[in-house]
Amino acid sequence: MVRQHPCARERPSGTGAAALEETQAAIRAWLAVRPDDVGPELFLNRDGGPMSRDGFAYRLRQHVAAAERATPSIADKHVTPHVLRHSCAMHTLQATGDVRKVALWLGHASLQTTEMYLRADPTEKLALLEAHHAPLIKPGKFRPPSDKLMAILAAATSTKTWQ
């Protein structure tokens, strides 16, 4: 999404919750005018069927070429469907702070696969760790084992001499 910057340059809109809300609004607007007789796919080809991966990459290249004409610095960027997928995952993580939502959106079967996004941005990782602190556990005192077996084992290890 693009917004008009005060110095008259177009810049990408922010990340996080605001960008997510803007994206949601654009998708809802598209779904409102999209034909009802198509499947659940968000992007359609020119025949109204599901867009293929190659079709999406082709359309993305067209949009990137148009963006390069308006903003030449984009030519230095590597824009592919894969990069968009991971960028969206990072924005979703920043907006929600929930790696489970990222895993669900990406279709990962395991959270371990999605944890790479936590390693990618250490500030996000620290924020998530702070938000999910350890449960409050009442500190206790150490008590020597009362079990007879534990006492025998403790005595055996303390009197054994090593050669």
N, C-alpha and C positions, 0 to 999 in steps of 0.2 A: 504494500500500500504506500502511496506517496501523499505527502502533505506539502502545502506551500509554506516555505520558510520565510520569516520576516525579511531576510535580505534578498528576497525574490528568487532564491534557488530552490528547486524541488529536491527534497531529501526524503529518504525512507522514514516512515513514521517510526515511533519508538518501539521498543521491545516490551515484553511483559504483558500485563493485563490489558493495557490500552490497545496494543496491537492485536491481541487475541480477540477482543471485543469487536474491533474494526473488521477483522477477518470473518468473524461469525456473522456480522451484519451483511457483509458482501455475499457470503454463502447463502444466507437466508433469502436475500433479494434474488439471487439466481434461482434458488429452488422454487420461489414464488412464480416465476415466469417460465420455468422449465416444463416441457411436456409431461403430462401425468402418466402416459403409457410406456415409459421407459423404466429400466431397472433401477437399482439403488446406486448406480455409479454416478459420481459427481460430475465428471467430465465426459462429454459426448463427442463423437466424431461428426463429420458433416452429414452423415446419413441418420443421425439420431441414435446410433448404437454406442456401446461402450467404447471409449477411446483406448487404443492400444498404447503400450509403453513407447513404441516408436512414434506414434502419432503425437503423444504428449511431448516427447523430446523435440519433434519437428516444430510444434507450435511454440514451445519454449524458445527455441533458436530464433524463430521469427520475432518474438517479443524482445529478446535480448538484442537482436540487430536493430530494432526500432529504438530501444533504450540507448544503445550506443550512439546513435545519430543525435539524440537529444542530450546525452550525458557521456561524452567520450571516455571518461575515466572508467566506465563500466567495461570497456574493452579489455582492461587488465584483470578483470574478475573471471573466475572459473564458475560459470553458472550451468549446472546440469540438474536433471531431476533428482539425482542422488544427493547433491549439495542442498537442494531445496528441502528434501526429506529430513536431512540432519539439522538444517537450520530451523525448520519448523519444530523439530523435537526439542532443540535447545530453547526456543522461544516458549514452547509449552511448559517446559520445566521451569523456566524463569517466571512464567505467569502463575503457575499453579503450585510450584514447589513439591509436586507429587510425582515421583518417578514411576509410580504404578500407572498413572494416566498416560505418561509417555509410552510405557510398555504396551498398554492397550491400544493406543493410537498407531504405534508402529507394527503391531501384530506380533510382538515378541512372545514366545511361549514361556520364557523364563525372565525373571527380573535381573538375573546375572548378565544377560545380554545387554540390558538397558543400563546397567551400572556404569558403562563407559561414559555416559553423559555426565555422571557425577564426577568422574575423573577429569573430564574435559574442562570443567570450570570449577576451580577450587573454592571460589567465593560462594558458589551455589552449594557446594558440599558442606562448607562450614555453616551456612545458614540453615541447611536441612538438619545438620547435627544439633544445632542450638534449638531448633524448633521441636525436635524429638529427643528430649533429654532422658537420661536413665531414670527409671522409676525411683521414687524416694524410698530408700531402704533404711530402716532404723539400724544404726551401728550396734553391734553386739560385742561381747567380750569373749576372748578365747577361753575355752574350758578344756582341760586335759581330757583325753578319751576315758570314758568310764567302762567301755567295753573290755572285757578280759582279754580278748584276742589282740586288740590294739595295744594293750599294756604289755603283753608278751612280745609282740613285734617291736615295740619301742625299746624294751629292755634288751632284746637280742641284737638290735642294730647299734645300740650304744656301747655294749660290752665287747662286740666283735673286733678283733684286731686284724689288720690287714698286713700281709707279709710282703 
